[in-house]
Amino acid sequence: MDEILERSHELKQALMDFVLDAEGDIAQALETYAAERLRRGSGDNTQQDLTIDSFLIEGKVGDESPLDLFIASQVNLSESDRHLLNSWHRSFMGLFAISQILPDGWELLNWLTNKSYIVKPNNSQTLQAIERLKLGEILLTRISPVTDNYWTFSSPYTLLGKLGKPKLAVAIGNFKENYKHHLYSDAPDVLEAAWNSVYQYHQDFIDFFGSDEITLPGYQLNKKIAEFQELITEKRLADLGIDQTKSLSELAIEAGVQEEDIQAAVKETGADAKLVSQILNNKSGNTKMVMPKVDLPAELKKAEQVTAISHPRWGQMFLPTYNKFQTLLSTEDWQSVDGAEKLVRYYLENKNINAFIWHRLAEQYPSSLEKVLQIVLQRPNFKISNDLDAILQEFNKPLEPDLPDIASVPIHLHELFQEAVAEVHKSKPKGKIPKKAEKGFK
């Protein structure tokens, strides 16, 4: 084993001891960090270990990370030790497939970004635990750099085994839900492109609907969203310089792929075949991204009213009770509105009603919203201008957005999920797609 690899294990143990033995601010920060994350997960030993491991790098004690505090406290560290420790700021969680077994480690493919890493164990215990891993198996774990050429396991791993496409799509969907900020953490260009797509979607939404908010009966809104997506596709085709007079077979020849491959890539999605062919033919080297199909959820298609709201970072929201909430806030005797308190509590407790919606309502109805929350929460001193964010955090609503579902995704993920859907359809030709399959990228 390389000397620097052994040293990485020693430094990791010292860092872990530094944090776990600490009192005061570090201990308090760890307790808060762990409580927040374990509330979202299973709470098992592996989840706890992953939480502590991520706190070492990502946690905050004041304005500094525990890793930075550790480096500052160790006056006798060599320059190489400091360089190694500082490189751990690039460590990240991933969903990895074992693509090659090497004499002293593995080549792992991060399914989220299609990037490969040479990973070596830095201690005998880890080596013994993972030497039985097989080619093609999927691991959920965190890795940290050791040199410019290889990485090591930073945390325990969860072995998911060999997964077919439907189960792999579900695993990626679960990762997206549970580790949102690690989605493209090793590919900043992909992350930037995804966020830019959300901003562009918002601009297109305003151009099409004339506002960032529209309320229609569910069936009408569903039709309008379909028209909107068709317009976006046409715009993308024009931006890419695609000759729409050409047949799909002609475009397939230009892209160097079979027409059947393009058709397979767009099946079940409503995506435009010509757009996919141009993406496959992209010679510029830019990140290949695909906008997912946006559907009104089935239960809302028959709703009497649905409000669609767009934001350049929070994305798109569909709310069937938004007008009812506005009516409640516009009514002097709001408690006379049928189901008023139940609706307010639903908006507080439902994770899909995000902080942006609350701030939007607070801006439009500051006085009435303040009075409503004072009564519903039994907090007569509540002030909307000072206390709203604290209330939102109390109800587990992040104040900053995660990457929304409408963000464009790398084409390899888009294709994986569509292939997974196709496989489910083949196995159950007359049945519905199981709900769990919907956790993948759409």
N, C-alpha and C positions, 0 to 999 in steps of 0.2 A: 504494500500500500504506500502511495506517495506520502512524503513527509507533510506536505501542505494539507493533504486529505485528513491525515491523523490530527493535525493541528486544528483543522476546522471543527472536528468533534470536540476537542478540548475547549476551544473557545465557546462553542455552543453550550456546553455544560456550564462553563463559568458564567455565561450570560443568563442562562436559566436560573442558576443559583442566586445570582445578583437580584433578579426580579422576585423570585419566590421567597427569598429571605428578607426582602425589603419591608419597611413599615412606612407609615405616613402617606405621602402623596402617591407613591408608586403602588402601594397596596390598595389604596382607595380607587385609583384609576383602573387597576386590574379587576377589582370587584365589579365596578360599573360596566366595564367592557365585557366581562364574562357574562354578567346577568343579561345584558342586551342581546348578545349573540346566542347564548344557550336557550333563550326564550324562543328563538326561531328554529332551533335544531332539535335533535333527538335527545341530547343530554347524556349520551353514553360516553364511555371512557375515551374513545377515539375522538369524538366531537369535542370533549373537554381539552384533550391534548392539542388538537388543531386550533382551538380558541386561544390557548396560552401561547402557542407558537406564533400565531398571527399577531398577538398583542406585542410580542417582543419587537416586531418591526413596524407594525401599523398603529399600535396604541399611542396615545398622547398623554404625557404628564406635563401639564401646562402646554407649552408650545413645542416640546421636544419628545422624541420617541424614546422608549426604554433603551433601545440599542444605542442611541446617541449619548444617553446618560451613562451607560456602561462604558463606552469608549472614553468619555471625559473623566471617568473615575479611575481608570486604569493607567496610571502615569508611566508604568514600566513596559507598556506595549511596544513591540518593535514596529518599524514602518510597514513591514510586510503584514503583520497582524492587523494593523489599522486599515490597510488597504483591503484585506480580506473581509474584515467586519463591515466596512463601509459598502462593499459590494453587495452585502445582504439586503440592502434597500431594494434590490432588484428581484428578490425572491418573490414567488407567486404561487397561488393555487392553480391547479389544472386538472383536467380529465385526460389522462394519458393512456395511449395504447402502446403496448410493448411491440416495437417494430423490428427489433434485432437484439439478440442475446450476444453479448461480448464476453471475452475472457474475464474481465474485471468489472463488468457493469452491464448496462442496457442502453439501447437507443430508444427513447420514448418520443412518441408523437403527441403533441398537445392537440386534441381534437377541436378545440375552440378556434385555434388560429392556424392549424396545419403546419406548425413549426416543430422541428425535431431537436432533441437534446440528448447528449451523452450524459448519463447519470451513473455515478458510482457510490456505493455505500461507504460511509466513513468510519464504521466500527463493525466489529465481528458479530455483535448481536443483530444488527440490521441485516447483515449479510446472510446469517443463518435463517432469519425470518423470511427473506424474499428470494432465496436461491431456488425455491421450488416454483417460482413464477414461470408462466409459459408464454410463448409467442402469441400475440393477438389478444392477451388479456388486458382488461381495462382497470386502471388505478385512479383513485381520487387521492391526490397528495399535494404536498407543497415542496418545491425544490429551490435550492439556493446555489448561486455560483461559487465555484472554488477557484477555477482559473478561467482564462478566456476560452478554453476548449471543452471544459466539462463542468457538471453540476453535481450536487449531492442531495439526498433526501433530507429535508429540513424538519419533517414531521412524520408521524406514523401514517400509514396509507390505509385506505379502504379498498379491498379487492372486490371488484364487481364481476370478475370473471370474463369469459368470452361472451360478447353480446351480439345478437342479431340486430339488424337495422332498427326495427321498432323499439327494442329495449334500449339501444344506444341513443335513439332520439329522445326517449323518456329521460335517460340519465343526463343528457345535455340540457334538457328542459329543467330538470331538478337543479343542476348546477347553476343555470341562469337565475333560478329563483332564490337559491341559498347563498350564492357567492357572486352577487351582481357586480361588485366592484372589481372582480377578477376575470370578468368575461373575456376581455381582450387585453389583459394587463401586460402581456409580452409582445403586443403588436400595436403600438400607439398610432400607427397610420390607419389601421382598421378601426380603432376606437374613434379617431377623429372623423373618419369618413362616415361612421355610423351616426355620430352626433350631428354632423353636417346634414345628413339625410333627414333628421328630425326637423331641423330648422327649415329645410327646403320644403318638406311636407307641409309645415305650418304656413309658409308663404303661399304655396299652391292652394291650400284650404281657403285662405282669405280671398285669393283671386277668384276662386270658383264660387264660394258661397257669399262673398261680399262682406263677411264678418268672421270673427273667430268663434262665433256661437250661433247655432241654428237649432230650432225646435220644430219637429215635424212628427206626424204619426209614424210608428215604427216601420210600416211597410213602405211608406214614401221615403223615409230617410234611407232605408236599405237600397232603394233604387237610385237615390241621389249619390250615395257613397259609391255604388258600382259605376255610375256615370263619371264621378270624380276620378276614380282609379283609372278608368279608360282614358280620360283626358291627360292624366299624369303620364301614362304609358306613351301616349302619342307625343307628348312633350319630350320625354326622354329619348324617343326614337329620333325626333328632330334634332335634339342637342347632340346626339351621337352621329348625326349625318347619315342615318340609314335611309336608303332608297326604298320607300314603301311600295313602289311599283314592282319591285322584284319579288319573285316567288320564294317560298320558304326553302325549296330545294336549291335555288340559286344562292341564297344566303348561306345554306349549309355547306355548299361547295367552297364558298369564300372563307368560311370559318374552319374548314378542314375537318368537319365532323359529319356524321350521318344524320339525315333528316329525322330518322327514328329517335336518335339520341336527344335531339332538341325537343321533340314531341314528348318524350318520356320526362324530360326535365321540367316541363310546364304542366304536365297532366295533374289534374286535381287542384291546381292553384289559381287558375284564371290569369296567370302571368302571360305576357305576350311572347309568342315564339320568336318573332323577329328581334325582340329586345334581348332574349337569351342568346340568340345566335351571335349578336353583336358583342355581347359580353364574352362569349367563348372565343371570339375572333379578336379580342382586344390585344393589340400589339404594343400598346404604350407602356405596359408594365405597371399601370395603375392597379390599385386594389380592386379585385372583381367582387362587386357587391350587387345584391338583388333586393329590391323592395318587397317585403312580404305582402301577401294579399290581406286586405283589411275587410273583415266581415262584421256586420252587426250581429252580436250574439243572438242565437236562435230565440231565446226567451224574450228578446226585445223587438223582434220583427212584428209581433202582434200587439205590442204595447200601444196604448192610446196616444201617448206622447213620449218622445225621447229627445233629450237635448244632447247635441254633439258640441264639444268645446275643444279647441285646439290651442296648444301653447308651444313655443319654439324649443322648450326643453322638457316640459312635463309630457309632451306628446298629445295624444287624442283621448278624450274621455267620453263615454256614452252614459248618460244619467237619465233614467226614466222618471225620477221624482224631483228633478232640479226645479221645475216650475212650481211644484207643490211647496218646496222649501222656500222659494221666493215669495209665494203667496202667504205662507206662514209669517215670514218676516215683514210683510207689508200690512199685516192685519193687526190692528190695535189690540184686540182681545185674541191674541194668538193661540191661547189655550183652548179656545172654542173650535179651532180647526181640528177636524177628525184625525186622530192618531198623531197629534202634534209632537208630544214628548217622545213617542216611540220613533218618529222620523228623525228627530234631533239626535237621539242616542244611536240610531242606525248610522247617521253621518259621522258620528264620533268613533264608532267601533268598527265600521267596515273599512278594510284596508284599501279598497278601491277608491274611496273618497279621500283624495290626497290633500296635502297642505295647501297646494295652489287653489283648490276649490274653496277651502275655508278662507283663505286670504281674499279671494275674489268676492265672496259673500260679505266679508268684513269691510271691504272697500265700498260695497254698494249699500249695505245696511248696517253701518257701525253701531248705531244706538240700539236698534231693535235686536240685533244679534247679541249684543252685550247683555241686555235684559233677559233674553231667552236662556243664555248660558248661566246667568246668575241663579235662575230658578231651577233649571234642569239639574245643574251640578250642585245646587244648594251652597253657592259661594257668593254671598251678597256683595263682597268686596271685589269681585272679578272685574278687571278693566280690559276691554278689548285691545286697547293700544299697547298695554304692557304685558298682559298675561296670556295672550292667545297662543304664542309659540310654545310656552310651557305646557299648556293644556294639550296641544297637538302631540308633543313628545310623550306626555303622560299616556296618551292613547296610541303610542307606538307609530306615529306618523312622521316619517323623515321630513326634515325641513328642506332638503335638497333632493332633486330628482335622481333616480337611477335611470339608466338607458331605457327608454320606452319600447314597447313591443312593436311600434310602427317603424323603428329604426331598420335601415337596410342591414342585411346580414351577408357574410362571405358566401359565395356561391356554393362552396363545398358543403356548408351546413344546410343551405336551402335545398340542395339536391338530396342530401341524406334524409331530411325529413320527408320530402316528397316520395322517395323510394320506400321509406318506412310506411307511409300511408298506403302506397300501392300494394305492399306486401300484406298489410292488414286486410285490404279489400280482397285480395286474392284468396286469403284463407277464410274470409267470411263474406262471400259475394253478396249475400242478401241481408246481412246484418249491418248495424251501425258501427262506426269506428269507436272502439273503447275510449272512454274519456281520458284515460291515462296517456294515450298516444298524443293527445293534444298539448302535452306539456313541452313538446319540441318546438322548434322555430316554425312560425307560420308566416 
